[in-house]
Amino acid sequence: MMAEMMNDETRMTKEFRMTKSEAHTSVRLRVYATLLLLPLALTGCLKPLIFWGYLLGGPPSIEPDFDLMTKKSMTDKEATVAVVCYAPLDVKYDFSTVDHDLAKFLTYRLVQHKVKVTNPDQVRAWLDENSENWDEPSEIGKALGVKYVIYIDLESFNLWEEHSHDLLRGHAEGVVSVFEIDEDGEGEKIYTKEITSLFPTVAPRAATEVPFATFKQQYLARLSEEIGRLFYEHYNGDDIPDAT
């Protein structure tokens, strides 16, 4: 699993790497474009200026909420992370592996964004071996030797539109917490965020349009992205493809 994640990360890095020459060319183009567009700004033609700014520099990025609230970052060199998800029995009755599935999806998202994360199978093995012997997520962090534990308390999860068995719509609620583990193995909760998720955001999908298993994978990908954005940079407009 982690090898596949690292292979994906390597391929993505190769695809987006720029040579020094290309980088210098890009900078020169932006400088020239700025000089050409300066008269628009001076004459009040801001909409074209904004358009070209998006075109040349991309949409504005959004800083992770975790970074804003704690002044820390999961992408720091010394940061190591374990992802733990808990789902109550009434949720697991219909989705028996949703806790482990979501932890895996989120781990993949974080690895894509240069976060060092413990293999989710290793986390699950520890949980299985110590199912009745731990009380706080920080104990998991101490046992696995990580700096942070991302703990997801998944309070609800479903894939059907409310009061329907013909329409698919993922929805979930829960609380995401982060525990920081110090050098002595002591943990402190430093971050908490409630999550409410809905996918697709505009309208449900007919169950005849997509296999149930496929939609489940799509929603886990979406939900893990929503949680992941708490810890890595994203951009305005990223949600548009998930509207329908």
Secondary structure, DSSP 4 states (H G I P E B T S, - for coil): -HHHHHHHHHHHHHHH---HHHHHHHHHHHHHHHHHHHHHHHTT-HHHHHHHHHHHH-SPEE--HHHHHHS--TTSTT--EEEEEE--HHHHTT-TTHHHHHHHHHHHHHHHTT--B--HHHHHHHHHHTTTS--SHHHHHHHHT-SEEEEEEEEEEEEE-TT-SSEEEEEEEEEEEEEEE-TTS-EEEEEEEEEEEEESSS--EETTTS-HHHHHHHHHHHHHHHHHTTTS-EETTTTGGG--
